[in-house]
């Protein structure tokens, strides 16, 4: 009763390397290890490898920014990442893809490839990702010089066409790289809840302590240590303040050696190859939606696209959040979790588990590939309890790109992709915020960012409102008094005097 064109997930795999020695694994080593594990999980690795017609590699952090690198990578890399992976596996897919940037990408590719399988466009696909940033940092620290260069013949599709996350105006003010953006959202949510910095740090610790407990029990976690809310929230030399209001253990940890992969086929291919039906898991519902750039959003404490994607995936399947037994919410920063909880009607400090892996600060944040690990865990939960459903909510950019998947056992009848035209139309109809004029002279602070390096201010700016419009503004060069004032007294709600220097707005507090 399950049609041949029904898409099914038939193989999953992941790996972690915690102990480092002279044989440091490269990103390609971990990519191949995870992909091999996923193919092996199907029980028909050799036969299925020969049937893979689409192979997608998740983009390494090395290749995920234009301009300022997130992680130094001095040891080389494959010149054709998906082609190099195919060669290592002995696969010959007709379509090789180096995927788009963003933490939503693994879930978005699953959504997309399931639709392509149902439409008869592809029959078997492998999606794999990995990071070896722990190897990189260890090599730099110890003076090792591994050579990770690889050459692979053939063409591949590079799907990162442009950087749509931030405008030139936003980047000029410092709105670039997650650690320099998420505090805008966190502070806005904190003030709306009426919490001081100290109170909010305690709240964030309460949200994340259960995540660390899950990571401590996960054999694939990079940092398997259970931490109390107080440990997470308290500043110490080891748990230093990295950006107001975040300590180190409140943000994604990228110093990982991790990989994860999934294999999808049609039910017809799975039957032909003899993959046991109890290994099959179905994508029951899904949603993909991208938000506006940060300065255009009406509410900095929320992402309307996140709200709509989460509720749409549930509504399309006729489900409520109480029908979902297993849940993984993207957790690069606390606000990503708490805003999703608000959309779903969940208490973020309540008894419900919000992660399957342990989350990006404790399980580990392997670049763009974290949600692949969540998908692997979701498949495992559904296989163990065929009556259960699992939801993976993935996020990329600055609460910018959202992809949701709901997983369960394979239902009878024709598989249909979730209709998303109404979802996108509803989002497009929402209001946006315009930028204030360059000649603006006065505004009122709406939120703020102050990142720190070794305790000293590194990047600072504010978002401010001028009536219904918004601007960003940086302190004047060398203005230590304003930087100090940002930490000494709550900036939100304060009046500022603003000028434009031809490139950016500058500000001083006016009260």
C-alpha positions as CSV (number, residue, x, y, z in Angstrom):
1,X,0.0,0.0,0.0
2,X,3.1,2.3,-0.1
3,X,3.6,3.6,-3.6
4,X,7.0,3.1,-5.2
5,X,7.7,6.8,-5.5
6,X,7.2,7.4,-1.7
7,X,10.4,9.0,-0.4
8,X,12.0,7.3,2.6
9,X,15.0,7.8,4.8
10,X,16.8,4.5,4.9
11,X,20.2,5.2,6.3
12,X,21.8,7.5,8.9
13,X,25.2,7.8,10.3
14,X,27.4,10.1,12.5
15,X,30.8,10.2,13.9
16,X,32.9,12.2,16.5
17,X,36.6,12.3,17.3
18,X,37.4,13.8,20.7
19,X,41.0,12.6,21.2
20,X,43.5,14.2,18.9
21,X,47.0,12.8,18.0
22,X,49.4,13.1,15.1
23,X,46.8,11.6,12.7
24,X,44.4,14.5,12.7
25,X,41.3,13.8,10.8
26,X,40.5,16.2,8.0
27,X,37.1,17.5,7.1
28,X,37.0,15.1,4.2
29,X,38.0,12.2,6.4
30,X,35.0,12.9,8.7
31,X,32.7,13.5,5.8
32,X,33.6,10.1,4.3
33,X,33.3,8.4,7.7
34,X,29.8,9.7,8.3
35,X,28.7,8.9,4.7
36,X,30.1,5.4,5.0
37,X,28.2,4.9,8.3
38,X,24.9,6.0,6.7
39,X,25.3,3.7,3.7
40,X,26.2,0.9,6.1
41,X,23.2,1.5,8.2
42,X,21.0,0.5,5.2
43,X,22.4,-3.0,5.2
44,X,23.0,-2.9,1.5
45,X,25.9,-0.4,1.3
46,X,27.6,-1.6,-1.9
47,X,24.3,-2.0,-3.9
48,X,23.0,1.3,-2.7
49,X,26.2,3.2,-3.4
50,X,25.9,2.1,-7.0
51,X,22.4,3.5,-7.1
52,X,23.1,7.0,-5.7
53,X,22.2,9.5,-8.4
54,X,22.4,12.7,-6.2
55,X,25.1,13.5,-3.7
56,X,25.1,16.8,-1.7
57,X,27.9,17.9,0.6
58,X,27.1,20.5,3.3
59,X,29.3,23.5,2.9
60,X,32.3,23.7,5.2
61,X,32.8,26.7,7.4
62,X,35.9,27.4,5.5
63,X,33.8,28.3,2.5
64,X,30.9,29.9,4.3
65,X,31.8,33.6,4.4
66,X,32.9,36.2,1.9
67,X,35.4,38.5,3.5
68,X,36.1,37.8,7.1
69,X,36.6,34.1,7.8
70,X,34.8,32.5,10.8
71,X,37.6,29.9,11.2
72,X,41.1,30.0,9.9
73,X,41.8,27.0,7.6
74,X,45.5,27.0,6.5
75,X,45.9,23.3,5.5
76,X,44.0,23.1,2.2
77,X,40.9,21.3,1.2
78,X,39.3,19.4,-1.7
79,X,38.8,21.5,-4.8
80,X,35.5,19.7,-5.4
81,X,34.1,18.6,-2.1
82,X,31.1,16.5,-3.3
83,X,33.3,15.0,-6.1
84,X,36.0,14.1,-3.6
85,X,33.4,12.4,-1.3
86,X,31.9,10.4,-4.2
87,X,35.4,9.2,-5.2
88,X,36.2,8.1,-1.6
89,X,32.9,6.2,-1.5
90,X,33.2,4.7,-5.0
91,X,30.0,6.4,-6.0
92,X,29.2,7.8,-9.4
93,X,26.2,10.1,-9.0
94,X,25.0,12.2,-12.0
95,X,24.4,15.2,-9.8
96,X,27.0,16.6,-7.4
97,X,26.0,19.5,-5.1
98,X,28.0,21.8,-2.8
99,X,25.1,23.1,-0.7
100,X,24.1,26.6,0.4
101,X,25.4,28.1,3.6
102,X,23.3,28.0,6.8
103,X,22.2,25.7,9.6
104,X,18.9,25.1,7.8
105,X,20.6,23.4,4.9
106,X,20.5,19.7,5.9
107,X,16.8,19.9,6.7
108,X,16.1,21.9,3.6
109,X,17.8,19.4,1.4
110,X,15.8,16.6,3.0
111,X,12.6,18.5,2.3
112,X,13.7,19.2,-1.3
113,X,15.0,15.7,-2.1
114,X,11.9,14.0,-0.7
115,X,9.9,16.1,-3.2
116,X,12.2,15.3,-6.0
117,X,12.0,11.5,-5.3
118,X,8.2,11.7,-5.2
119,X,8.2,13.5,-8.5
120,X,10.5,10.9,-10.1
121,X,13.3,13.3,-10.6
122,X,15.8,11.4,-8.5
123,X,15.8,7.9,-7.0
124,X,18.5,7.8,-4.3
125,X,20.3,10.6,-2.6
126,X,23.1,11.0,-0.1
127,X,23.5,14.2,2.0
128,X,26.6,14.4,4.2
129,X,28.4,17.1,6.2
130,X,31.3,17.4,8.6
131,X,33.7,19.8,10.3
132,X,37.2,19.2,11.6
133,X,37.7,22.6,13.4
134,X,39.1,20.8,16.4
135,X,41.8,19.3,14.2
136,X,42.5,22.7,12.7
137,X,42.8,24.4,16.1
138,X,45.0,21.6,17.5
139,X,47.3,21.7,14.5
140,X,47.7,25.5,14.7
141,X,48.3,25.3,18.4
142,X,50.9,22.5,18.2
143,X,52.6,23.6,15.0
144,X,51.5,20.6,12.9
145,X,51.2,21.1,9.1
146,X,48.8,18.5,7.7
147,X,48.2,18.6,3.9
148,X,44.5,18.2,3.3
149,X,44.4,19.2,-0.4
150,X,42.5,16.9,-2.7
151,X,41.7,17.2,-6.4
152,X,38.6,15.6,-7.8
153,X,37.6,15.6,-11.5
154,X,34.2,16.5,-12.7
155,X,31.7,19.3,-12.4
156,X,29.5,20.1,-9.4
157,X,26.8,22.7,-8.7
158,X,27.8,25.4,-6.1
159,X,24.4,26.5,-4.7
160,X,25.7,29.5,-2.7
161,X,24.8,32.2,-5.2
162,X,24.8,35.3,-3.0
163,X,24.9,36.5,0.6
164,X,21.4,37.7,1.4
165,X,21.7,37.7,5.1
166,X,22.7,41.3,5.6
167,X,22.6,44.5,3.6
168,X,25.7,46.6,3.0
169,X,24.4,49.1,5.5
170,X,24.0,46.4,8.1
171,X,27.5,44.9,7.5
172,X,29.1,48.4,7.7
173,X,27.8,48.8,11.2
174,X,29.0,45.4,12.4
175,X,26.0,43.2,11.7
176,X,28.0,40.4,10.4
177,X,28.7,36.9,11.8
178,X,26.2,35.4,14.3
179,X,27.9,36.5,17.6
180,X,27.6,40.1,16.4
181,X,23.9,39.8,15.6
182,X,22.0,37.5,18.0
183,X,22.5,39.8,21.0
184,X,20.1,42.2,19.3
185,X,17.4,39.6,19.5
186,X,18.3,38.4,23.0
187,X,18.3,41.9,24.5
188,X,15.0,42.8,22.9
189,X,13.4,39.6,24.3
190,X,15.0,40.2,27.7
191,X,13.6,43.7,28.0
192,X,10.2,42.6,26.9
193,X,10.2,39.9,29.6
194,X,11.4,42.6,32.2
195,X,14.6,40.9,33.1
196,X,17.9,42.5,34.1
197,X,21.2,41.2,32.6
198,X,21.8,39.1,35.7
199,X,18.2,37.7,35.7
200,X,18.4,36.9,32.0
201,X,21.7,35.0,32.4
202,X,20.1,32.9,35.0
203,X,17.1,32.3,32.8
204,X,19.4,31.3,29.9
205,X,21.2,28.9,32.2
206,X,17.9,27.3,33.2
207,X,17.0,26.8,29.5
208,X,20.4,25.3,28.6
209,X,21.2,23.1,31.6
210,X,18.9,20.3,30.4
211,X,20.6,20.4,27.0
212,X,24.0,19.7,28.6
213,X,22.5,16.7,30.4
214,X,21.3,15.3,27.1
215,X,24.8,15.9,25.6
216,X,26.4,14.1,28.5
217,X,24.6,10.9,27.6
218,X,25.1,11.2,23.9
219,X,28.1,9.1,22.6
220,X,28.4,11.4,19.6
221,X,28.6,14.7,21.6
222,X,31.9,16.7,21.4
223,X,31.5,18.1,25.0
224,X,29.6,15.5,27.0
225,X,29.5,17.2,30.4
226,X,26.4,18.0,32.3
227,X,26.4,21.6,33.6
228,X,24.1,23.3,36.1
229,X,22.3,26.4,35.3
230,X,24.6,28.3,37.6
231,X,27.7,27.0,35.9
232,X,26.4,28.1,32.5
233,X,25.3,31.5,33.7
234,X,28.2,32.4,35.9
235,X,31.2,34.3,34.5
236,X,34.5,32.5,35.3
237,X,38.0,32.5,33.6
238,X,36.9,29.4,31.7
239,X,33.3,30.5,31.1
240,X,34.1,34.0,30.1
241,X,31.7,36.6,28.8
242,X,31.9,36.5,25.0
243,X,29.2,39.0,24.1
244,X,26.6,40.7,26.3
245,X,24.7,38.8,27.6
246,X,26.3,35.5,26.6
247,X,28.9,33.4,28.4
248,X,31.0,30.9,26.5
249,X,28.6,28.0,27.3
250,X,25.6,29.8,26.0
251,X,26.7,29.8,22.3
252,X,27.5,27.2,19.7
253,X,30.9,25.6,20.1
254,X,32.6,25.1,16.8
255,X,35.8,23.4,17.9
256,X,34.4,20.0,16.9
257,X,35.4,17.0,14.9
258,X,32.0,15.7,13.9
259,X,30.2,14.4,10.8
260,X,26.7,13.2,10.0
261,X,24.9,11.9,6.9
262,X,21.5,10.6,5.7
263,X,20.5,8.4,2.7
264,X,17.1,8.8,1.0
265,X,15.5,6.6,-1.7
266,X,12.2,5.9,-3.2
267,X,10.3,3.0,-1.6
268,X,10.6,1.3,-4.9
269,X,14.4,1.4,-4.8
270,X,14.4,0.4,-1.1
271,X,12.3,-2.7,-2.0
272,X,14.5,-3.6,-5.0
273,X,17.6,-3.5,-2.8
274,X,16.0,-5.4,0.1
275,X,16.3,-2.6,2.7
276,X,14.2,-3.8,5.6
277,X,11.0,-1.8,6.0
278,X,11.6,-1.3,9.7
279,X,14.6,0.9,8.6
280,X,12.3,3.2,6.6
281,X,11.3,6.6,8.1
282,X,9.1,9.1,6.4
283,X,9.1,12.9,6.2
284,X,5.5,13.5,7.3
285,X,5.5,17.3,6.9
286,X,7.9,20.1,6.3
287,X,8.3,23.9,5.8
288,X,10.9,26.3,4.5
289,X,10.8,30.0,4.9
290,X,13.3,32.9,4.9
291,X,13.0,36.1,6.9
292,X,13.8,39.6,6.0
293,X,17.1,41.2,6.8
294,X,17.4,42.1,10.4
295,X,16.7,45.9,10.2
296,X,13.5,45.2,8.2
297,X,11.9,43.1,10.9
298,X,9.1,44.7,13.0
299,X,10.0,42.8,16.2
300,X,13.7,42.1,17.0
301,X,12.7,39.7,19.6
302,X,11.0,37.3,17.1
303,X,11.4,35.9,13.6
304,X,8.0,35.9,11.9
305,X,9.4,33.4,9.4
306,X,10.3,31.0,12.3
307,X,6.9,31.4,13.8
308,X,5.1,30.7,10.5
309,X,7.4,27.8,9.4
310,X,6.9,25.9,12.7
311,X,3.1,26.3,12.8
312,X,2.7,25.6,9.1
313,X,4.6,22.2,9.4
314,X,2.3,21.2,12.2
315,X,-0.9,22.5,10.6
316,X,-0.2,20.9,7.2
317,X,0.0,17.5,8.9
318,X,-3.1,18.1,11.1
319,X,-0.9,18.0,14.2
320,X,-0.4,19.9,17.4
321,X,2.9,20.2,19.3
322,X,1.6,17.7,21.9
323,X,1.5,15.1,19.1
324,X,5.3,15.4,18.7
325,X,7.1,13.1,21.1
326,X,10.7,14.0,20.1
327,X,11.8,17.6,19.5
328,X,15.0,19.2,18.5
329,X,15.1,23.0,18.4
330,X,18.1,24.7,16.9
331,X,20.2,26.1,19.7
332,X,23.0,28.2,18.4
333,X,22.0,30.9,21.0
334,X,19.3,30.8,23.7
335,X,17.0,33.1,21.7
336,X,16.8,30.6,18.9
337,X,15.3,28.1,21.4
338,X,13.1,30.5,23.4
339,X,11.6,32.2,20.3
340,X,10.7,28.8,18.8
341,X,9.2,27.8,22.2
342,X,7.1,30.9,22.1
343,X,5.8,30.1,18.6
344,X,5.0,26.5,19.7
345,X,3.4,27.4,23.1
346,X,6.1,25.6,25.1
347,X,7.7,26.7,28.4
348,X,11.4,26.8,27.6
349,X,12.2,26.0,31.3
350,X,9.5,23.4,31.6
351,X,9.9,19.6,31.8
352,X,9.8,19.0,28.0
353,X,13.0,18.0,26.3
354,X,13.9,20.5,23.6
355,X,16.9,18.7,22.1
356,X,17.7,15.2,20.7
357,X,21.4,15.7,20.6
358,X,22.4,18.1,23.4
359,X,22.4,21.2,21.4
360,X,25.1,23.3,19.7
361,X,26.8,24.6,22.9
362,X,27.2,21.0,24.4
363,X,26.7,18.4,21.7
364,X,28.7,20.7,19.4
365,X,28.2,23.1,16.6
366,X,29.6,21.5,13.4
367,X,29.2,24.5,11.2
368,X,26.3,24.2,8.8
369,X,25.8,20.6,9.6
370,X,24.3,20.5,13.1
371,X,20.8,19.8,12.1
372,X,22.0,16.7,10.2
373,X,22.9,15.2,13.6
374,X,19.4,16.1,14.8
375,X,17.8,14.3,11.8
376,X,19.9,11.2,12.5
377,X,18.7,11.2,16.1
378,X,15.1,11.8,15.0
379,X,15.3,8.8,12.6
380,X,16.6,6.7,15.5
381,X,13.8,7.7,17.8
382,X,11.1,6.9,15.2
383,X,12.7,3.5,14.4
384,X,12.7,2.6,18.1
385,X,9.0,3.7,18.5
386,X,7.1,3.4,15.3
387,X,4.1,5.2,16.7
388,X,6.0,8.3,17.6
389,X,6.7,11.5,15.7
390,X,9.8,13.7,15.8
391,X,10.3,17.3,14.8
392,X,13.6,19.0,13.7
393,X,13.6,22.8,13.6
394,X,16.7,24.2,11.9
395,X,17.8,27.8,11.6
396,X,20.4,29.5,9.4
397,X,21.9,33.0,9.5
398,X,20.5,35.4,12.0
399,X,17.2,33.7,12.7
400,X,17.0,34.2,8.9
401,X,16.4,30.9,7.2
402,X,14.1,28.3,8.7
403,X,13.5,24.7,7.8
404,X,11.3,22.2,9.6
405,X,10.8,18.5,9.2
406,X,8.4,16.2,11.0
407,X,9.4,12.5,10.9
408,X,7.4,9.3,11.5
409,X,6.8,5.8,10.2
410,X,5.8,5.5,6.6
411,X,2.1,6.1,6.1
412,X,0.0,4.3,3.4
413,X,-1.1,6.2,0.4
414,X,0.5,8.7,-1.9
415,X,3.2,11.0,-0.4
416,X,2.6,14.7,-1.0
417,X,4.9,17.6,-0.4
418,X,3.7,20.2,2.0
419,X,2.0,23.1,0.1
420,X,3.9,26.3,0.9
421,X,2.4,28.9,-1.4
422,X,0.0,30.2,1.3
423,X,2.9,30.2,3.8
424,X,5.0,32.4,1.6
425,X,2.1,34.6,0.7
426,X,1.2,35.1,4.3
427,X,4.7,36.1,5.2
428,X,5.0,38.5,2.2
429,X,1.9,40.3,3.4
430,X,3.4,41.1,6.8
431,X,4.7,44.7,7.4
432,X,8.4,45.6,7.4
433,X,10.4,48.5,8.8
434,X,12.1,51.1,6.7
435,X,15.5,52.7,7.4
436,X,15.6,56.2,8.8
437,X,17.2,59.0,6.8
438,X,20.9,59.6,6.8
439,X,20.2,63.0,8.2
440,X,18.6,61.7,11.3
441,X,19.9,63.4,14.5
442,X,18.0,61.8,17.3
443,X,16.7,58.3,18.0
444,X,16.0,55.9,20.9
445,X,17.8,52.7,21.5
446,X,15.8,49.5,20.7
447,X,18.6,47.0,21.3
448,X,22.4,46.7,21.3
449,X,25.4,44.5,20.7
450,X,28.7,44.6,22.5
451,X,31.1,41.7,21.8
452,X,34.3,41.2,23.8
453,X,37.7,39.8,23.3
454,X,39.8,39.0,26.4
455,X,37.3,41.2,28.3
456,X,37.8,44.3,26.1
457,X,35.1,45.7,23.8
458,X,35.5,44.5,20.2
459,X,32.3,45.3,18.2
460,X,29.6,47.6,19.4
461,X,26.5,49.1,17.9
462,X,22.9,49.8,18.6
463,X,19.6,49.4,16.8
464,X,17.5,52.5,17.4
465,X,14.0,53.7,16.4
466,X,13.0,57.0,14.9
467,X,9.2,56.8,15.0
468,X,8.3,53.8,12.8
469,X,11.7,53.7,11.2
470,X,15.0,52.2,12.3
471,X,18.7,52.9,12.1
472,X,21.9,51.3,13.3
473,X,24.7,53.4,14.9
474,X,28.2,52.8,16.1
475,X,30.1,54.7,18.8
476,X,32.5,57.3,17.5
477,X,36.1,56.0,17.1
478,X,38.0,56.1,20.3
479,X,34.8,56.9,22.4
480,X,35.6,54.8,25.4
481,X,33.0,56.6,27.5
482,X,30.1,55.5,25.3
483,X,31.5,51.9,25.3
484,X,31.7,52.0,29.1
485,X,28.2,53.5,29.4
486,X,26.7,50.6,27.3
487,X,27.7,48.2,30.1
488,X,27.1,50.5,33.1
489,X,23.5,51.4,32.4
490,X,20.7,49.7,30.4
491,X,21.0,51.1,26.9
492,X,17.5,50.1,25.7
493,X,15.1,53.1,25.8
494,X,17.9,55.7,26.1
495,X,17.9,58.7,23.8
496,X,20.9,59.0,21.5
497,X,22.3,61.9,19.4
498,X,23.1,60.6,15.9
499,X,25.2,61.8,13.0
500,X,26.2,60.2,9.6
501,X,29.8,60.2,8.5
502,X,29.2,59.1,5.0
503,X,29.5,55.4,5.7
504,X,27.8,54.7,9.0
505,X,25.7,56.4,11.7
506,X,27.6,57.3,14.9
507,X,26.0,58.0,18.3
508,X,26.4,59.2,21.8
509,X,23.9,58.9,24.6
510,X,21.9,62.0,25.0
511,X,20.5,61.4,28.5
